[in-house]
Amino acid sequence: VYTKLAGLSHIVGGKPLPIFGRVGAAGGSFHAGASFPMCKNPSGVESDLGGRPRGLNRVHVIDSSVLPNIASSTITLSVMANAHRIASDFAEQAG
C-alpha cells in the first residue's frame, strides 16, 4: 500500500510516511475522533454533513474525525457506514 501511495504522491500532493503506519486486524481499531464534528450549519472547526471542513468544498473527511462524539466501543462499522454515506452522496451528485 505504501508503494502504491508513493507512486501516486505527485497526484495527491503528499507522501506516505510508513513510520506512522500500523497494520491491524481487520475490523479492529482504536480511533480518536470528533476533530471536525458534522453540523448542519458548521462554524469554527466543524464540518458539514458531507464531511467538508468549512471553506474546503473539494475536501471530504470520512473517518472518525467528523463524528460528533466517540462511543466507548469499537467504532469501525460506524466510520465505514458514514464514509459510505458521504461517498454515495458525492457519487450521486457527480452523476
N, CA, C and O atoms as CSV, one atom per row, in Angstrom:
chain,resi,resn,atom,element,x,y,z
A,1,VAL,N,N,0.836,-1.183,0.000
A,1,VAL,CA,C,0.000,0.000,0.000
A,1,VAL,C,C,0.885,1.252,0.000
A,1,VAL,O,O,0.617,2.210,-0.725
A,2,TYR,N,N,1.936,1.233,0.817
A,2,TYR,CA,C,2.808,2.409,0.858
A,2,TYR,C,C,3.469,2.666,-0.498
A,2,TYR,O,O,3.622,3.816,-0.908
A,3,THR,N,N,3.860,1.599,-1.188
A,3,THR,CA,C,4.478,1.749,-2.505
A,3,THR,C,C,3.490,2.357,-3.493
A,3,THR,O,O,3.846,3.243,-4.270
A,4,LYS,N,N,2.245,1.878,-3.462
A,4,LYS,CA,C,1.207,2.409,-4.349
A,4,LYS,C,C,0.942,3.884,-4.046
A,4,LYS,O,O,0.849,4.702,-4.962
A,5,LEU,N,N,0.821,4.220,-2.765
A,5,LEU,CA,C,0.600,5.613,-2.381
A,5,LEU,C,C,1.773,6.503,-2.789
A,5,LEU,O,O,1.581,7.630,-3.245
A,6,ALA,N,N,2.985,5.986,-2.622
A,6,ALA,CA,C,4.159,6.769,-3.013
A,6,ALA,C,C,4.146,7.035,-4.512
A,6,ALA,O,O,4.548,8.112,-4.951
A,7,GLY,N,N,3.687,6.066,-5.305
A,7,GLY,CA,C,3.593,6.236,-6.746
A,7,GLY,C,C,2.551,7.273,-7.151
A,7,GLY,O,O,2.635,7.845,-8.238
A,8,LEU,N,N,1.577,7.518,-6.289
A,8,LEU,CA,C,0.527,8.493,-6.570
A,8,LEU,C,C,0.785,9.844,-5.905
A,8,LEU,O,O,-0.041,10.752,-5.998
A,9,SER,N,N,1.918,9.976,-5.242
A,9,SER,CA,C,2.180,11.189,-4.469
A,9,SER,C,C,2.169,12.455,-5.321
A,9,SER,O,O,1.788,13.518,-4.832
A,10,HIS,N,N,2.576,12.361,-6.572
A,10,HIS,CA,C,2.546,13.539,-7.447
A,10,HIS,C,C,1.120,13.975,-7.759
A,10,HIS,O,O,0.888,15.143,-8.072
A,11,ILE,N,N,0.169,13.060,-7.681
A,11,ILE,CA,C,-1.230,13.384,-7.961
A,11,ILE,C,C,-1.902,13.976,-6.722
A,11,ILE,O,O,-2.603,14.984,-6.805
A,12,VAL,N,N,-1.677,13.334,-5.572
A,12,VAL,CA,C,-2.362,13.769,-4.354
A,12,VAL,C,C,-1.612,14.861,-3.603
A,12,VAL,O,O,-2.152,15.464,-2.676
A,13,GLY,N,N,-0.385,15.113,-3.997
A,13,GLY,CA,C,0.369,16.195,-3.367
A,13,GLY,C,C,0.837,15.870,-1.968
A,13,GLY,O,O,0.989,16.770,-1.142
A,14,GLY,N,N,1.066,14.619,-1.692
A,14,GLY,CA,C,1.540,14.214,-0.374
A,14,GLY,C,C,2.366,12.950,-0.483
A,14,GLY,O,O,2.416,12.317,-1.537
A,15,LYS,N,N,3.004,12.593,0.597
A,15,LYS,CA,C,3.861,11.414,0.612
A,15,LYS,C,C,3.515,10.567,1.829
A,15,LYS,O,O,3.439,11.094,2.939
A,16,PRO,N,N,3.305,9.264,1.646
A,16,PRO,CA,C,3.006,8.405,2.803
A,16,PRO,C,C,4.233,8.265,3.707
A,16,PRO,O,O,5.371,8.229,3.238
A,17,LEU,N,N,3.978,8.190,4.986
A,17,LEU,CA,C,5.057,8.034,5.963
A,17,LEU,C,C,4.874,6.698,6.680
A,17,LEU,O,O,4.154,6.624,7.676
A,18,PRO,N,N,5.524,5.636,6.176
A,18,PRO,CA,C,5.343,4.299,6.752
A,18,PRO,C,C,5.643,4.220,8.249
A,18,PRO,O,O,5.099,3.360,8.942
A,19,ILE,N,N,6.487,5.091,8.745
A,19,ILE,CA,C,6.830,5.053,10.160
A,19,ILE,C,C,5.600,5.297,11.036
A,19,ILE,O,O,5.557,4.853,12.183
A,20,PHE,N,N,4.598,6.003,10.499
A,20,PHE,CA,C,3.384,6.287,11.260
A,20,PHE,C,C,2.278,5.272,11.006
A,20,PHE,O,O,1.207,5.361,11.605
A,21,GLY,N,N,2.526,4.314,10.128
A,21,GLY,CA,C,1.517,3.316,9.791
A,21,GLY,C,C,1.596,2.091,10.691
A,21,GLY,O,O,2.631,1.795,11.287
A,22,ARG,N,N,0.483,1.398,10.768
A,22,ARG,CA,C,0.434,0.153,11.530
A,22,ARG,C,C,-0.604,-0.732,10.872
A,22,ARG,O,O,-1.714,-0.279,10.590
A,23,VAL,N,N,-0.262,-1.988,10.622
A,23,VAL,CA,C,-1.209,-2.935,10.061
A,23,VAL,C,C,-1.914,-3.617,11.221
A,23,VAL,O,O,-1.280,-4.266,12.052
A,24,GLY,N,N,-3.224,-3.465,11.268
A,24,GLY,CA,C,-4.016,-4.048,12.345
A,24,GLY,C,C,-4.905,-5.149,11.825
A,24,GLY,O,O,-4.989,-5.381,10.618
A,25,ALA,N,N,-5.563,-5.822,12.734
A,25,ALA,CA,C,-6.503,-6.876,12.372
A,25,ALA,C,C,-7.724,-6.257,11.696
A,25,ALA,O,O,-8.128,-5.145,12.035
A,26,ALA,N,N,-8.305,-6.971,10.747
A,26,ALA,CA,C,-9.496,-6.478,10.050
A,26,ALA,C,C,-10.622,-6.245,11.049
A,26,ALA,O,O,-10.935,-7.118,11.858
A,27,GLY,N,N,-11.227,-5.058,10.988
A,27,GLY,CA,C,-12.343,-4.730,11.861
A,27,GLY,C,C,-11.940,-4.222,13.232
A,27,GLY,O,O,-12.792,-3.755,13.988
A,28,GLY,N,N,-10.683,-4.302,13.563
A,28,GLY,CA,C,-10.216,-3.827,14.857
A,28,GLY,C,C,-9.603,-2.451,14.718
A,28,GLY,O,O,-8.908,-2.168,13.743
A,29,SER,N,N,-9.860,-1.602,15.685
A,29,SER,CA,C,-9.280,-0.268,15.596
A,29,SER,C,C,-9.378,0.455,16.924
A,29,SER,O,O,-10.150,0.083,17.808
A,30,PHE,N,N,-8.591,1.476,17.034
A,30,PHE,CA,C,-8.643,2.388,18.158
A,30,PHE,C,C,-8.587,3.775,17.547
A,30,PHE,O,O,-7.557,4.170,17.002
A,31,HIS,N,N,-9.663,4.508,17.629
A,31,HIS,CA,C,-9.756,5.797,16.959
A,31,HIS,C,C,-9.883,6.949,17.948
A,31,HIS,O,O,-10.543,6.847,18.982
A,32,ALA,N,N,-9.250,8.009,17.604
A,32,ALA,CA,C,-9.570,9.294,18.217
A,32,ALA,C,C,-10.465,9.986,17.209
A,32,ALA,O,O,-10.361,9.711,16.013
A,33,GLY,N,N,-11.316,10.849,17.640
A,33,GLY,CA,C,-12.192,11.456,16.659
A,33,GLY,C,C,-12.812,12.739,17.137
A,33,GLY,O,O,-12.403,13.325,18.140
A,34,ALA,N,N,-13.811,13.159,16.393
A,34,ALA,CA,C,-14.583,14.367,16.656
A,34,ALA,C,C,-13.727,15.628,16.537
A,34,ALA,O,O,-14.001,16.624,17.207
A,35,SER,N,N,-12.697,15.596,15.694
A,35,SER,CA,C,-11.877,16.787,15.466
A,35,SER,C,C,-12.605,17.808,14.606
A,35,SER,O,O,-12.444,19.014,14.795
A,36,PHE,N,N,-13.422,17.316,13.641
A,36,PHE,CA,C,-14.218,18.153,12.750
A,36,PHE,C,C,-15.665,17.665,12.797
A,36,PHE,O,O,-16.168,17.189,11.780
A,37,PRO,N,N,-16.350,17.761,13.930
A,37,PRO,CA,C,-17.689,17.187,14.050
A,37,PRO,C,C,-18.663,17.756,13.015
A,37,PRO,O,O,-18.640,18.948,12.710
A,38,MET,N,N,-19.518,16.876,12.482
A,38,MET,CA,C,-20.502,17.292,11.484
A,38,MET,C,C,-21.601,18.129,12.116
A,38,MET,O,O,-22.022,17.895,13.249
A,39,CYS,N,N,-22.049,19.110,11.348
A,39,CYS,CA,C,-23.098,20.003,11.807
A,39,CYS,C,C,-23.838,20.534,10.577
A,39,CYS,O,O,-23.218,20.762,9.538
A,40,LYS,N,N,-25.163,20.735,10.682
A,40,LYS,CA,C,-25.914,21.277,9.544
A,40,LYS,C,C,-25.400,22.647,9.133
A,40,LYS,O,O,-25.312,22.943,7.941
A,41,ASN,N,N,-25.064,23.475,10.091
A,41,ASN,CA,C,-24.538,24.818,9.833
A,41,ASN,C,C,-23.185,24.950,10.523
A,41,ASN,O,O,-23.103,25.498,11.622
A,42,PRO,N,N,-22.112,24.447,9.881
A,42,PRO,CA,C,-20.810,24.423,10.541
A,42,PRO,C,C,-20.207,25.799,10.781
A,42,PRO,O,O,-20.417,26.743,10.020
A,43,SER,N,N,-19.463,25.874,11.851
A,43,SER,CA,C,-18.682,27.070,12.157
A,43,SER,C,C,-17.405,26.603,12.832
A,43,SER,O,O,-17.329,25.463,13.290
A,44,GLY,N,N,-16.433,27.441,12.897
A,44,GLY,CA,C,-15.169,27.064,13.537
A,44,GLY,C,C,-14.548,25.865,12.846
A,44,GLY,O,O,-14.324,25.893,11.636
A,45,VAL,N,N,-14.269,24.816,13.598
A,45,VAL,CA,C,-13.632,23.625,13.044
A,45,VAL,C,C,-14.628,22.509,12.744
A,45,VAL,O,O,-14.228,21.355,12.596
A,46,GLU,N,N,-15.904,22.828,12.653
A,46,GLU,CA,C,-16.907,21.819,12.328
A,46,GLU,C,C,-16.924,21.564,10.824
A,46,GLU,O,O,-16.432,22.377,10.041
A,47,SER,N,N,-17.499,20.416,10.427
A,47,SER,CA,C,-17.682,20.100,9.014
A,47,SER,C,C,-19.169,20.024,8.716
A,47,SER,O,O,-19.991,19.879,9.620
A,48,ASP,N,N,-19.508,20.125,7.419
A,48,ASP,CA,C,-20.917,19.988,7.049
A,48,ASP,C,C,-21.284,18.508,6.991
A,48,ASP,O,O,-20.448,17.655,7.291
A,49,LEU,N,N,-22.514,18.192,6.613
A,49,LEU,CA,C,-22.970,16.804,6.609
A,49,LEU,C,C,-22.293,15.962,5.543
A,49,LEU,O,O,-22.426,14.738,5.551
A,50,GLY,N,N,-21.572,16.591,4.626
A,50,GLY,CA,C,-20.780,15.883,3.627
A,50,GLY,C,C,-19.343,15.687,4.065
A,50,GLY,O,O,-18.513,15.228,3.281
A,51,GLY,N,N,-19.036,16.031,5.318
A,51,GLY,CA,C,-17.676,15.871,5.826
A,51,GLY,C,C,-16.710,16.934,5.334
A,51,GLY,O,O,-15.497,16.766,5.452
A,52,ARG,N,N,-17.227,18.029,4.782
A,52,ARG,CA,C,-16.362,19.089,4.268
A,52,ARG,C,C,-16.089,20.117,5.358
A,52,ARG,O,O,-17.015,20.771,5.837
A,53,PRO,N,N,-14.812,20.267,5.760
A,53,PRO,CA,C,-14.487,21.327,6.712
A,53,PRO,C,C,-14.836,22.675,6.102
A,53,PRO,O,O,-14.755,22.860,4.887
A,54,ARG,N,N,-15.224,23.612,6.953
A,54,ARG,CA,C,-15.650,24.942,6.484
A,54,ARG,C,C,-14.611,25.552,5.559
A,54,ARG,O,O,-13.433,25.638,5.906
A,55,GLY,N,N,-15.055,25.978,4.370
A,55,GLY,CA,C,-14.192,26.627,3.396
A,55,GLY,C,C,-13.457,25.678,2.465
A,55,GLY,O,O,-12.741,26.140,1.577
A,56,LEU,N,N,-13.607,24.369,2.633
A,56,LEU,CA,C,-12.918,23.396,1.779
A,56,LEU,C,C,-13.953,22.553,1.041
A,56,LEU,O,O,-14.254,21.434,1.456
A,57,ASN,N,N,-14.493,23.082,-0.042
A,57,ASN,CA,C,-15.588,22.430,-0.752
A,57,ASN,C,C,-15.197,21.150,-1.474
A,57,ASN,O,O,-16.063,20.322,-1.754
A,58,ARG,N,N,-13.911,20.962,-1.785
A,58,ARG,CA,C,-13.474,19.777,-2.520
A,58,ARG,C,C,-12.797,18.752,-1.621
A,58,ARG,O,O,-12.222,17.783,-2.117
A,59,VAL,N,N,-12.856,18.949,-0.315
A,59,VAL,CA,C,-12.267,18.017,0.648
A,59,VAL,C,C,-13.395,17.379,1.450
A,59,VAL,O,O,-14.241,18.079,2.008
A,60,HIS,N,N,-13.405,16.044,1.507
A,60,HIS,CA,C,-14.401,15.315,2.290
A,60,HIS,C,C,-13.668,14.459,3.316
A,60,HIS,O,O,-12.958,13.524,2.945
A,61,VAL,N,N,-13.831,14.762,4.588
A,61,VAL,CA,C,-13.245,13.951,5.651
A,61,VAL,C,C,-14.234,12.824,5.930
A,61,VAL,O,O,-15.409,13.080,6.193
A,62,ILE,N,N,-13.762,11.573,5.874
A,62,ILE,CA,C,-14.698,10.463,6.001
A,62,ILE,C,C,-14.328,9.496,7.119
A,62,ILE,O,O,-14.865,8.390,7.177
A,63,ASP,N,N,-13.429,9.888,7.997
A,63,ASP,CA,C,-13.075,8.999,9.092
A,63,ASP,C,C,-13.775,9.452,10.375
A,63,ASP,O,O,-14.735,10.221,10.318
A,64,SER,N,N,-13.308,8.988,11.512
A,64,SER,CA,C,-13.967,9.317,12.782
A,64,SER,C,C,-13.807,10.783,13.172
A,64,SER,O,O,-14.414,11.229,14.146
A,65,SER,N,N,-13.007,11.530,12.437
A,65,SER,CA,C,-12.829,12.954,12.732
A,65,SER,C,C,-14.122,13.737,12.619
A,65,SER,O,O,-14.285,14.758,13.287
A,66,VAL,N,N,-15.062,13.267,11.768
A,66,VAL,CA,C,-16.297,14.015,11.554
A,66,VAL,C,C,-17.456,13.532,12.420
A,66,VAL,O,O,-18.537,14.118,12.381
A,67,LEU,N,N,-17.250,12.482,13.192
A,67,LEU,CA,C,-18.321,12.035,14.074
A,67,LEU,C,C,-18.485,13.049,15.202
A,67,LEU,O,O,-17.493,13.597,15.683
A,68,PRO,N,N,-19.721,13.308,15.631
A,68,PRO,CA,C,-19.936,14.334,16.658
A,68,PRO,C,C,-19.396,13.942,18.030
A,68,PRO,O,O,-19.078,14.807,18.845
A,69,ASN,N,N,-19.294,12.649,18.282
A,69,ASN,CA,C,-18.683,12.165,19.522
A,69,ASN,C,C,-18.221,10.736,19.292
A,69,ASN,O,O,-18.577,10.122,18.286
A,70,ILE,N,N,-17.444,10.210,20.198
A,70,ILE,CA,C,-16.888,8.867,20.054
A,70,ILE,C,C,-17.418,7.982,21.172
A,70,ILE,O,O,-17.285,8.288,22.357
A,71,ALA,N,N,-18.023,6.877,20.758
A,71,ALA,CA,C,-18.533,5.915,21.741
A,71,ALA,C,C,-17.377,5.152,22.373
A,71,ALA,O,O,-16.267,5.146,21.841
A,72,SER,N,N,-17.633,4.518,23.492
A,72,SER,CA,C,-16.569,3.788,24.184
A,72,SER,C,C,-16.277,2.446,23.526
A,72,SER,O,O,-15.245,1.839,23.811
A,73,SER,N,N,-17.150,1.976,22.664
A,73,SER,CA,C,-16.933,0.694,21.991
A,73,SER,C,C,-16.222,0.906,20.655
A,73,SER,O,O,-15.977,2.042,20.248
A,74,THR,N,N,-15.893,-0.193,19.976
A,74,THR,CA,C,-15.254,-0.111,18.672
A,74,THR,C,C,-16.168,0.611,17.695
A,74,THR,O,O,-17.361,0.317,17.625
A,75,ILE,N,N,-15.622,1.544,16.948
A,75,ILE,CA,C,-16.438,2.377,16.066
A,75,ILE,C,C,-16.187,2.106,14.591
A,75,ILE,O,O,-16.647,2.866,13.739
A,76,THR,N,N,-15.468,1.043,14.275
A,76,THR,CA,C,-15.099,0.781,12.890
A,76,THR,C,C,-16.302,0.748,11.966
A,76,THR,O,O,-16.272,1.378,10.908
A,77,LEU,N,N,-17.363,0.034,12.330
A,77,LEU,CA,C,-18.523,-0.070,11.452
A,77,LEU,C,C,-19.230,1.271,11.303
A,77,LEU,O,O,-19.731,1.582,10.222
A,78,SER,N,N,-19.282,2.072,12.364
A,78,SER,CA,C,-19.885,3.406,12.266
A,78,SER,C,C,-19.100,4.289,11.308
A,78,SER,O,O,-19.687,5.021,10.511
A,79,VAL,N,N,-17.787,4.223,11.382
A,79,VAL,CA,C,-16.938,5.021,10.498
A,79,VAL,C,C,-17.125,4.570,9.058
A,79,VAL,O,O,-17.232,5.399,8.154
A,80,MET,N,N,-17.165,3.252,8.838
A,80,MET,CA,C,-17.350,2.729,7.482
A,80,MET,C,C,-18.718,3.129,6.924
A,80,MET,O,O,-18.825,3.491,5.752
A,81,ALA,N,N,-19.759,3.066,7.750
A,81,ALA,CA,C,-21.104,3.442,7.298
A,81,ALA,C,C,-21.163,4.926,6.940
A,81,ALA,O,O,-21.771,5.294,5.935
A,82,ASN,N,N,-20.546,5.769,7.739
A,82,ASN,CA,C,-20.534,7.199,7.448
A,82,ASN,C,C,-19.740,7.491,6.174
A,82,ASN,O,O,-20.159,8.316,5.362
A,83,ALA,N,N,-18.606,6.827,5.993
A,83,ALA,CA,C,-17.807,7.009,4.780
A,83,ALA,C,C,-18.608,6.592,3.550
A,83,ALA,O,O,-18.566,7.265,2.520
A,84,HIS,N,N,-19.334,5.484,3.658
A,84,HIS,CA,C,-20.167,5.017,2.539
A,84,HIS,C,C,-21.263,6.032,2.225
A,84,HIS,O,O,-21.537,6.309,1.057
A,85,ARG,N,N,-21.886,6.583,3.253
A,85,ARG,CA,C,-22.943,7.580,3.060
A,85,ARG,C,C,-22.403,8.812,2.339
A,85,ARG,O,O,-23.017,9.292,1.387
A,86,ILE,N,N,-21.266,9.322,2.785
A,86,ILE,CA,C,-20.677,10.516,2.173
A,86,ILE,C,C,-20.269,10.224,0.729
A,86,ILE,O,O,-20.548,11.027,-0.161
A,87,ALA,N,N,-19.616,9.092,0.485
A,87,ALA,CA,C,-19.173,8.744,-0.869
A,87,ALA,C,C,-20.368,8.525,-1.794
A,87,ALA,O,O,-20.326,8.936,-2.953
A,88,SER,N,N,-21.419,7.896,-1.313
A,88,SER,CA,C,-22.619,7.666,-2.119
A,88,SER,C,C,-23.281,8.976,-2.505
A,88,SER,O,O,-23.697,9.147,-3.651
A,89,ASP,N,N,-23.383,9.904,-1.560
A,89,ASP,CA,C,-23.970,11.215,-1.845
A,89,ASP,C,C,-23.129,11.962,-2.886
A,89,ASP,O,O,-23.668,12.582,-3.803
A,90,PHE,N,N,-21.804,11.894,-2.733
A,90,PHE,CA,C,-20.918,12.571,-3.671
A,90,PHE,C,C,-21.045,11.962,-5.062
A,90,PHE,O,O,-21.126,12.694,-6.048
A,91,ALA,N,N,-21.064,10.629,-5.157
A,91,ALA,CA,C,-21.168,9.948,-6.450
A,91,ALA,C,C,-22.501,10.279,-7.119
A,91,ALA,O,O,-22.555,10.461,-8.335
A,92,GLU,N,N,-23.559,10.356,-6.345
A,92,GLU,CA,C,-24.883,10.690,-6.878
A,92,GLU,C,C,-24.898,12.113,-7.450
A,92,GLU,O,O,-25.467,12.356,-8.514
A,93,GLN,N,N,-24.268,13.045,-6.734
A,93,GLN,CA,C,-24.217,14.440,-7.188
A,93,GLN,C,C,-23.340,14.582,-8.434
A,93,GLN,O,O,-23.616,15.407,-9.305
A,94,ALA,N,N,-22.280,13.770,-8.511
A,94,ALA,CA,C,-21.350,13.858,-9.643
A,94,ALA,C,C,-21.966,13.283,-10.913
A,94,ALA,O,O,-21.523,13.578,-12.023
A,95,GLY,N,N,-22.995,12.458,-10.734
A,95,GLY,CA,C,-23.719,11.928,-11.891
A,95,GLY,C,C,-23.054,10.741,-12.405
A,95,GLY,O,O,-23.515,10.148,-13.381
